């Protein structure tokens, strides 16, 4: 079977390439099923049949799943062809698939039939001789699918062992020191090195461990989806989890993990969690790692599983010291440098920079509390379910203590003040985040002064935090009449805006905007930004510029966005500023035809008329109406 693909593809290589490209389009849901599109669908296929074919393709897309598609055997018969395509990748035989694609040649172009393993709906004709050729190719596809699937499934274990041995030779596995076995497994999990993970789970054993398929499927799923896999695998493979080995011997290894997404049953408050891995050396000298049964159950972990862990377990007390060994302290020379480092650490893709500036000395209990609080502060900003942005607000400093307040702006709640204060303390080595992250209730001296200052921050910023959040935006006191941005610059600006909001990058998006009035604009800007980012993250596809209109003061850029059941058509007003062209996002206009949208457009233009002279506002209104009418037609 391994030799067949090479022989078969030597001739009809072009049909094979077309078949693979066709299945990739089916998987992505981007197949054009109209006559003359991506398939050989005949023009006289009725609408009911087309809908049935479309439903079949949706089911096929699900079967195609993930993994690489590659052509294997093929059969050519003049202007007809049949190609078998394998879905490979991974080592679970139950996930392997073989698909059969029928193709017809029209002119010099090969086109796939719209139904797998069949020439139906291609209009190739039903002459007796032709029908015999079609039946022969269809029978060959159905027969060879079964034969080839059985063959590649039989080869799976051998292929898995070869892949494991390439990354973890059996002799290396035999010679590992006991303390290196668990470490090697943790490293493989953290880097999603599936062959090494499987080798340490027993994949090289002459007799595979009991329930091997369950082990294999669990490890494959964890390595393939480290960001979304459920506990307990998440604790070992997710890149944002901090892990430290706190105890190990020849028979086991204990790992304390800190997950910033929170613990089961309490997603807003992370806590330390313990993973114990058994180690054993089998009769043939190969080491094997045996995680607890929860790693291989098909049922979800109990939501309160972490709450059942004894937080007084002495192994938790070893975590701060172990964490400091893996992430050395990085004290700062001054409080302003410490706040700058904090700002960068909160935005960093992992928690390591934040832990590096956190004081872990002193009381073990306080150090652990500081770790979990730091994880909560970082995790809130990296929650995939909600975009948040840290905006520095206030600052307080003495010769030994400092504090800084941050607004955690949320696109889901753009009007809410979510103020968080971080405290710093100076040691002989320099400035670090306060051990425990927050002062105790019995704070004294400078620390008490910082705490008192922090208690008043919410009141001080209640009315002005929005304006501070716009520090990355351009304040434009008066629009520059008669200086409309060039169409090319406006188009480029809006394209950058669309990329920023789709990525959920609040800072980059605000840098592309301007605002007019300190009293009325900040709330509208942040609210509209929140709507835009939330809509873009829900969209099934990226928005695109569809039209640009150039006026005297304004240039408007119309966009088609797919944020709901029906496409929306925002029209962005772009205006010149001393910092270059910017979007006046506080004036939210949409070319949609709904009556409620017409009312909202008038409301947005009314807001503008309150802030600028009438001719400038009227020009934008006229330009928008002209562009909206042009889009509608």
BELZIRA-V155240 format. One record per run of one state. SS is the DSSP state (A for helix, B for strand, O for the rest). FROM is the first residue (numbers start at 1). LEN is the number of residues. If there is no record, write none. Layout:
((SS & FROM & LEN) (SS & FROM & LEN))
//
This chain:
((O & 1 & 3) (A & 4 & 6) (O & 10 & 3) (A & 13 & 16) (O & 29 & 10) (B & 39 & 1) (O & 40 & 7) (A & 47 & 18) (O & 65 & 3) (B & 68 & 10) (O & 78 & 2) (B & 80 & 9) (O & 89 & 4) (A & 93 & 3) (O & 96 & 1) (B & 97 & 10) (O & 107 & 2) (B & 109 & 4) (O & 113 & 15) (A & 128 & 40) (O & 168 & 2) (A & 170 & 6) (O & 176 & 2) (A & 178 & 13) (O & 191 & 3) (A & 194 & 10) (O & 204 & 8) (A & 212 & 13) (O & 225 & 8) (A & 233 & 5) (O & 238 & 4) (B & 242 & 7) (O & 249 & 3) (B & 252 & 7) (O & 259 & 4) (B & 263 & 1) (O & 264 & 2) (B & 266 & 1) (O & 267 & 5) (B & 272 & 10) (O & 282 & 5) (B & 287 & 5) (O & 292 & 1) (A & 293 & 3) (O & 296 & 10) (A & 306 & 3) (O & 309 & 5) (A & 314 & 4) (O & 318 & 1) (A & 319 & 8) (O & 327 & 5) (B & 332 & 1) (O & 333 & 2) (A & 335 & 13) (O & 348 & 4) (A & 352 & 5) (O & 357 & 1) (B & 358 & 1) (O & 359 & 5) (A & 364 & 18) (O & 382 & 6) (B & 388 & 10) (O & 398 & 3) (B & 401 & 10) (O & 411 & 8) (B & 419 & 8) (O & 427 & 4) (B & 431 & 3) (O & 434 & 11) (A & 445 & 11) (O & 456 & 1) (A & 457 & 5) (O & 462 & 3) (A & 465 & 8) (O & 473 & 1) (B & 474 & 2) (O & 476 & 11) (A & 487 & 17) (O & 504 & 2) (A & 506 & 5) (O & 511 & 2) (B & 513 & 3) (O & 516 & 5) (A & 521 & 18) (O & 539 & 5) (B & 544 & 7) (O & 551 & 3) (B & 554 & 8) (O & 562 & 6) (B & 568 & 1) (O & 569 & 1) (B & 570 & 6) (O & 576 & 6) (B & 582 & 2) (O & 584 & 5) (B & 589 & 2) (O & 591 & 4) (A & 595 & 15) (O & 610 & 4) (A & 614 & 19) (O & 633 & 1))
//
